[in-house]
Amino acid sequence: MSQGNSISSSPAVEVINPDGTGVVLLLCEHASSHVPDRYGDLGLREEWRESHAAWDPGARAVALRLSEALKSPLVASRVSRLVYDCNRPPEAESSMPVFSEVVEVPGNRDLTPAQREERIATVYRPFCDTVAALIEARRARGLSTVLITIHSFTPVFYGKTRATEIGILHDADSRMADAMLAEAGRLPGRRIERNKPYGPEDGVTHSLKIHGIAQGLPNVMIEFRNDLVADDAGVEAMARDLMTMIGPALAALGVESKGAEDA
């Protein structure tokens, strides 16, 4: 595929290595805490603007390492999930939350239908359209695709400490999750759990459903505790440990990267 035909980044969406021929397509829906000027500061208190409420600290950094290791494309949102959470459907209240745990978002209160539609049109749809275009482009090139979404979570939630270190999440299609969890014994020092700290019942598998299951692609959502990726060493260690599971899991699924000669 020529570089001229590459799917490119936009103000709402970052596309890294779009022509990568690795079998994985990586998504990072909560990669940025950026709030575009047109929304002011959403009325957020200063201490919340770079908090986990606004984005997933460490997720983009780990996703970048995985993109490089897997030679795979990465689609990442460039807009805070407090403006629009790209892992939620437009009809969900949590797509433009007034509260995120203890964080109040005054700028999301009493949004008009027109204001909601503007965010859907400028943040959510560009993200979804970019993912769909990449999937279609990869099919046209004869490339198999496994969808992996990358997230981080807080070590304490509503005052309760979370022991999980890495969560392997799935919805109705558990193929990739099962294959990764089968390799968890390779990492005896990590606490790795299925559908923790969230699961489908929490509404967190939107991307898996519309970009993975609906497209017939094996898929998995990876969550890791953000205190474990607070510095470069932690990011590198997490990416290495995830690859310890991802590589053998892909082999177990029998998926192959085709069309590398066209890169």
Contacts in CASP RR format, 6 or more apart in sequence:
PFRMAT RR
TARGET T0000
AUTHOR 0000-0000-0000
METHOD contacts of the structure
MODEL  1
MSQGNSISSSPAVEVINPDGTGVVLLLCEHASSHVPDRYGDLGLREEWRE
SHAAWDPGARAVALRLSEALKSPLVASRVSRLVYDCNRPPEAESSMPVFS
EVVEVPGNRDLTPAQREERIATVYRPFCDTVAALIEARRARGLSTVLITI
HSFTPVFYGKTRATEIGILHDADSRMADAMLAEAGRLPGRRIERNKPYGP
EDGVTHSLKIHGIAQGLPNVMIEFRNDLVADDAGVEAMARDLMTMIGPAL
AALGVESKGAEDA
1 19 0 8 1.000
1 137 0 8 1.000
1 141 0 8 1.000
1 262 0 8 1.000
1 263 0 8 1.000
3 19 0 8 1.000
5 137 0 8 1.000
6 15 0 8 1.000
6 18 0 8 1.000
6 19 0 8 1.000
7 15 0 8 1.000
7 18 0 8 1.000
7 130 0 8 1.000
7 133 0 8 1.000
7 134 0 8 1.000
7 137 0 8 1.000
8 15 0 8 1.000
8 18 0 8 1.000
9 15 0 8 1.000
9 78 0 8 1.000
10 126 0 8 1.000
10 130 0 8 1.000
11 36 0 8 1.000
11 78 0 8 1.000
12 77 0 8 1.000
12 78 0 8 1.000
12 79 0 8 1.000
12 122 0 8 1.000
12 123 0 8 1.000
12 126 0 8 1.000
12 127 0 8 1.000
13 75 0 8 1.000
13 76 0 8 1.000
13 77 0 8 1.000
13 78 0 8 1.000
13 126 0 8 1.000
13 127 0 8 1.000
13 130 0 8 1.000
14 31 0 8 1.000
14 74 0 8 1.000
14 75 0 8 1.000
14 76 0 8 1.000
14 77 0 8 1.000
14 78 0 8 1.000
15 73 0 8 1.000
15 74 0 8 1.000
15 75 0 8 1.000
15 76 0 8 1.000
15 130 0 8 1.000
15 134 0 8 1.000
16 64 0 8 1.000
16 67 0 8 1.000
16 73 0 8 1.000
16 74 0 8 1.000
16 75 0 8 1.000
16 76 0 8 1.000
17 67 0 8 1.000
17 68 0 8 1.000
17 71 0 8 1.000
17 72 0 8 1.000
17 73 0 8 1.000
17 74 0 8 1.000
18 73 0 8 1.000
18 134 0 8 1.000
18 137 0 8 1.000
19 73 0 8 1.000
19 263 0 8 1.000
20 71 0 8 1.000
20 72 0 8 1.000
20 73 0 8 1.000
20 263 0 8 1.000
21 71 0 8 1.000
21 141 0 8 1.000
21 143 0 8 1.000
21 257 0 8 1.000
21 259 0 8 1.000
21 260 0 8 1.000
21 262 0 8 1.000
21 263 0 8 1.000
22 70 0 8 1.000
22 71 0 8 1.000
22 72 0 8 1.000
22 143 0 8 1.000
22 257 0 8 1.000
22 260 0 8 1.000
23 70 0 8 1.000
23 72 0 8 1.000
23 143 0 8 1.000
23 144 0 8 1.000
23 145 0 8 1.000
23 146 0 8 1.000
23 250 0 8 1.000
23 255 0 8 1.000
23 256 0 8 1.000
23 257 0 8 1.000
24 66 0 8 1.000
24 70 0 8 1.000
24 72 0 8 1.000
24 145 0 8 1.000
24 146 0 8 1.000
24 147 0 8 1.000
24 148 0 8 1.000
24 246 0 8 1.000
24 250 0 8 1.000
25 72 0 8 1.000
25 73 0 8 1.000
25 75 0 8 1.000
25 131 0 8 1.000
25 134 0 8 1.000
25 135 0 8 1.000
25 138 0 8 1.000
25 145 0 8 1.000
25 146 0 8 1.000
25 147 0 8 1.000
25 148 0 8 1.000
25 217 0 8 1.000
26 63 0 8 1.000
26 66 0 8 1.000
26 67 0 8 1.000
26 70 0 8 1.000
26 72 0 8 1.000
26 73 0 8 1.000
26 74 0 8 1.000
26 75 0 8 1.000
26 148 0 8 1.000
26 149 0 8 1.000
26 150 0 8 1.000
27 74 0 8 1.000
27 75 0 8 1.000
27 76 0 8 1.000
27 131 0 8 1.000
27 147 0 8 1.000
27 148 0 8 1.000
27 149 0 8 1.000
27 150 0 8 1.000
27 207 0 8 1.000
27 211 0 8 1.000
28 56 0 8 1.000
28 59 0 8 1.000
28 60 0 8 1.000
28 63 0 8 1.000
28 74 0 8 1.000
28 75 0 8 1.000
28 76 0 8 1.000
28 77 0 8 1.000
28 149 0 8 1.000
28 150 0 8 1.000
28 151 0 8 1.000
29 76 0 8 1.000
29 77 0 8 1.000
29 81 0 8 1.000
29 85 0 8 1.000
29 86 0 8 1.000
29 87 0 8 1.000
29 127 0 8 1.000
29 149 0 8 1.000
29 151 0 8 1.000
29 207 0 8 1.000
30 55 0 8 1.000
30 56 0 8 1.000
30 59 0 8 1.000
30 77 0 8 1.000
30 81 0 8 1.000
30 85 0 8 1.000
30 86 0 8 1.000
30 87 0 8 1.000
30 151 0 8 1.000
30 152 0 8 1.000
31 55 0 8 1.000
31 56 0 8 1.000
31 59 0 8 1.000
31 60 0 8 1.000
31 63 0 8 1.000
31 76 0 8 1.000
31 77 0 8 1.000
31 78 0 8 1.000
32 55 0 8 1.000
32 60 0 8 1.000
32 76 0 8 1.000
32 77 0 8 1.000
32 78 0 8 1.000
32 79 0 8 1.000
32 80 0 8 1.000
33 49 0 8 1.000
33 50 0 8 1.000
33 54 0 8 1.000
33 55 0 8 1.000
33 80 0 8 1.000
34 78 0 8 1.000
34 79 0 8 1.000
34 80 0 8 1.000
35 41 0 8 1.000
35 42 0 8 1.000
35 44 0 8 1.000
35 49 0 8 1.000
35 54 0 8 1.000
35 79 0 8 1.000
35 80 0 8 1.000
35 82 0 8 1.000
35 83 0 8 1.000
36 79 0 8 1.000
36 83 0 8 1.000
39 83 0 8 1.000
39 107 0 8 1.000
41 49 0 8 1.000
42 82 0 8 1.000
42 83 0 8 1.000
42 105 0 8 1.000
42 106 0 8 1.000
42 107 0 8 1.000
42 108 0 8 1.000
43 105 0 8 1.000
43 106 0 8 1.000
43 107 0 8 1.000
44 54 0 8 1.000
44 82 0 8 1.000
44 103 0 8 1.000
44 105 0 8 1.000
44 106 0 8 1.000
45 104 0 8 1.000
48 54 0 8 1.000
48 103 0 8 1.000
51 103 0 8 1.000
52 152 0 8 1.000
52 153 0 8 1.000
52 154 0 8 1.000
52 226 0 8 1.000
53 82 0 8 1.000
53 100 0 8 1.000
53 101 0 8 1.000
53 103 0 8 1.000
53 105 0 8 1.000
54 80 0 8 1.000
54 81 0 8 1.000
54 82 0 8 1.000
55 80 0 8 1.000
55 81 0 8 1.000
56 150 0 8 1.000
56 151 0 8 1.000
56 152 0 8 1.000
56 153 0 8 1.000
56 226 0 8 1.000
57 152 0 8 1.000
57 226 0 8 1.000
57 229 0 8 1.000
57 230 0 8 1.000
58 152 0 8 1.000
58 226 0 8 1.000
58 229 0 8 1.000
58 230 0 8 1.000
58 235 0 8 1.000
59 150 0 8 1.000
59 151 0 8 1.000
59 152 0 8 1.000
59 229 0 8 1.000
60 76 0 8 1.000
60 150 0 8 1.000
61 229 0 8 1.000
61 235 0 8 1.000
62 150 0 8 1.000
62 152 0 8 1.000
62 224 0 8 1.000
62 229 0 8 1.000
62 235 0 8 1.000
62 238 0 8 1.000
62 239 0 8 1.000
62 242 0 8 1.000
63 74 0 8 1.000
63 76 0 8 1.000
63 150 0 8 1.000
64 74 0 8 1.000
65 235 0 8 1.000
65 236 0 8 1.000
65 239 0 8 1.000
66 72 0 8 1.000
66 74 0 8 1.000
66 148 0 8 1.000
66 150 0 8 1.000
66 239 0 8 1.000
66 242 0 8 1.000
66 243 0 8 1.000
66 246 0 8 1.000
67 73 0 8 1.000
67 74 0 8 1.000
69 239 0 8 1.000
69 243 0 8 1.000
70 243 0 8 1.000
70 246 0 8 1.000
71 257 0 8 1.000
73 134 0 8 1.000
75 127 0 8 1.000
75 130 0 8 1.000
75 131 0 8 1.000
75 134 0 8 1.000
77 86 0 8 1.000
77 123 0 8 1.000
77 127 0 8 1.000
79 123 0 8 1.000
81 87 0 8 1.000
82 96 0 8 1.000
82 97 0 8 1.000
82 100 0 8 1.000
82 105 0 8 1.000
82 108 0 8 1.000
83 96 0 8 1.000
83 119 0 8 1.000
83 123 0 8 1.000
84 95 0 8 1.000
84 96 0 8 1.000
84 119 0 8 1.000
84 120 0 8 1.000
84 123 0 8 1.000
84 124 0 8 1.000
85 94 0 8 1.000
85 95 0 8 1.000
85 96 0 8 1.000
85 97 0 8 1.000
86 123 0 8 1.000
86 124 0 8 1.000
86 127 0 8 1.000
86 128 0 8 1.000
86 207 0 8 1.000
87 149 0 8 1.000
87 151 0 8 1.000
87 204 0 8 1.000
87 206 0 8 1.000
87 207 0 8 1.000
88 94 0 8 1.000
88 95 0 8 1.000
88 203 0 8 1.000
88 206 0 8 1.000
89 95 0 8 1.000
89 206 0 8 1.000
89 210 0 8 1.000
90 116 0 8 1.000
90 120 0 8 1.000
90 124 0 8 1.000
92 203 0 8 1.000
92 206 0 8 1.000
94 203 0 8 1.000
95 124 0 8 1.000
96 108 0 8 1.000
96 111 0 8 1.000
96 116 0 8 1.000
96 119 0 8 1.000
97 105 0 8 1.000
97 108 0 8 1.000
98 104 0 8 1.000
98 105 0 8 1.000
98 106 0 8 1.000
98 108 0 8 1.000
98 109 0 8 1.000
99 105 0 8 1.000
101 157 0 8 1.000
101 158 0 8 1.000
102 158 0 8 1.000
128 210 0 8 1.000
128 211 0 8 1.000
131 207 0 8 1.000
131 211 0 8 1.000
132 211 0 8 1.000
135 145 0 8 1.000
135 211 0 8 1.000
135 215 0 8 1.000
135 217 0 8 1.000
138 145 0 8 1.000
139 145 0 8 1.000
141 258 0 8 1.000
141 259 0 8 1.000
141 262 0 8 1.000
142 258 0 8 1.000
142 259 0 8 1.000
143 257 0 8 1.000
143 258 0 8 1.000
143 259 0 8 1.000
144 255 0 8 1.000
144 256 0 8 1.000
144 257 0 8 1.000
144 258 0 8 1.000
145 217 0 8 1.000
146 176 0 8 1.000
146 217 0 8 1.000
146 218 0 8 1.000
146 219 0 8 1.000
146 220 0 8 1.000
146 250 0 8 1.000
146 253 0 8 1.000
146 255 0 8 1.000
147 207 0 8 1.000
147 208 0 8 1.000
147 211 0 8 1.000
147 212 0 8 1.000
147 215 0 8 1.000
147 217 0 8 1.000
147 218 0 8 1.000
147 219 0 8 1.000
147 220 0 8 1.000
148 176 0 8 1.000
148 219 0 8 1.000
148 220 0 8 1.000
148 221 0 8 1.000
148 222 0 8 1.000
148 246 0 8 1.000
149 207 0 8 1.000
149 208 0 8 1.000
149 219 0 8 1.000
149 220 0 8 1.000
149 221 0 8 1.000
149 222 0 8 1.000
150 222 0 8 1.000
151 221 0 8 1.000
151 222 0 8 1.000
151 223 0 8 1.000
151 224 0 8 1.000
152 223 0 8 1.000
152 224 0 8 1.000
152 225 0 8 1.000
152 226 0 8 1.000
152 229 0 8 1.000
153 162 0 8 1.000
153 197 0 8 1.000
153 198 0 8 1.000
153 223 0 8 1.000
153 224 0 8 1.000
153 225 0 8 1.000
153 226 0 8 1.000
154 162 0 8 1.000
154 225 0 8 1.000
154 226 0 8 1.000
155 161 0 8 1.000
155 162 0 8 1.000
155 225 0 8 1.000
155 226 0 8 1.000
155 227 0 8 1.000
156 162 0 8 1.000
157 197 0 8 1.000
162 197 0 8 1.000
162 225 0 8 1.000
163 191 0 8 1.000
164 191 0 8 1.000
164 192 0 8 1.000
164 193 0 8 1.000
164 196 0 8 1.000
164 197 0 8 1.000
164 223 0 8 1.000
164 225 0 8 1.000
165 190 0 8 1.000
165 191 0 8 1.000
165 192 0 8 1.000
165 224 0 8 1.000
165 225 0 8 1.000
165 228 0 8 1.000
166 190 0 8 1.000
166 191 0 8 1.000
166 192 0 8 1.000
166 193 0 8 1.000
166 222 0 8 1.000
166 223 0 8 1.000
166 224 0 8 1.000
166 225 0 8 1.000
166 238 0 8 1.000
166 241 0 8 1.000
166 242 0 8 1.000
167 192 0 8 1.000
167 193 0 8 1.000
167 194 0 8 1.000
167 195 0 8 1.000
167 196 0 8 1.000
167 197 0 8 1.000
167 222 0 8 1.000
167 223 0 8 1.000
167 224 0 8 1.000
168 177 0 8 1.000
168 180 0 8 1.000
168 181 0 8 1.000
168 184 0 8 1.000
168 192 0 8 1.000
168 193 0 8 1.000
168 194 0 8 1.000
168 195 0 8 1.000
168 220 0 8 1.000
168 221 0 8 1.000
168 222 0 8 1.000
169 177 0 8 1.000
169 194 0 8 1.000
169 195 0 8 1.000
169 198 0 8 1.000
169 199 0 8 1.000
169 200 0 8 1.000
169 204 0 8 1.000
169 205 0 8 1.000
169 208 0 8 1.000
169 220 0 8 1.000
169 221 0 8 1.000
169 222 0 8 1.000
169 223 0 8 1.000
170 176 0 8 1.000
170 177 0 8 1.000
170 178 0 8 1.000
170 194 0 8 1.000
170 195 0 8 1.000
170 200 0 8 1.000
170 205 0 8 1.000
170 208 0 8 1.000
170 219 0 8 1.000
170 220 0 8 1.000
170 221 0 8 1.000
171 200 0 8 1.000
171 205 0 8 1.000
171 208 0 8 1.000
171 209 0 8 1.000
171 213 0 8 1.000
171 219 0 8 1.000
172 200 0 8 1.000
172 209 0 8 1.000
172 213 0 8 1.000
173 208 0 8 1.000
173 212 0 8 1.000
173 213 0 8 1.000
173 216 0 8 1.000
173 218 0 8 1.000
173 219 0 8 1.000
175 218 0 8 1.000
175 253 0 8 1.000
176 218 0 8 1.000
176 219 0 8 1.000
176 220 0 8 1.000
176 249 0 8 1.000
176 253 0 8 1.000
177 194 0 8 1.000
177 220 0 8 1.000
179 248 0 8 1.000
179 249 0 8 1.000
179 250 0 8 1.000
179 252 0 8 1.000
179 253 0 8 1.000
180 220 0 8 1.000
180 245 0 8 1.000
180 246 0 8 1.000
180 249 0 8 1.000
181 192 0 8 1.000
181 194 0 8 1.000
181 245 0 8 1.000
182 249 0 8 1.000
182 252 0 8 1.000
183 244 0 8 1.000
183 245 0 8 1.000
183 248 0 8 1.000
183 249 0 8 1.000
184 190 0 8 1.000
184 192 0 8 1.000
184 245 0 8 1.000
186 244 0 8 1.000
186 245 0 8 1.000
186 248 0 8 1.000
187 241 0 8 1.000
187 244 0 8 1.000
187 245 0 8 1.000
190 241 0 8 1.000
192 245 0 8 1.000
196 223 0 8 1.000
197 223 0 8 1.000
198 204 0 8 1.000
198 223 0 8 1.000
199 205 0 8 1.000
204 221 0 8 1.000
205 221 0 8 1.000
207 221 0 8 1.000
208 219 0 8 1.000
208 220 0 8 1.000
208 221 0 8 1.000
211 217 0 8 1.000
211 219 0 8 1.000
212 218 0 8 1.000
212 219 0 8 1.000
213 219 0 8 1.000
218 253 0 8 1.000
218 255 0 8 1.000
222 242 0 8 1.000
224 238 0 8 1.000
224 242 0 8 1.000
228 234 0 8 1.000
228 237 0 8 1.000
228 238 0 8 1.000
229 235 0 8 1.000
229 238 0 8 1.000
END
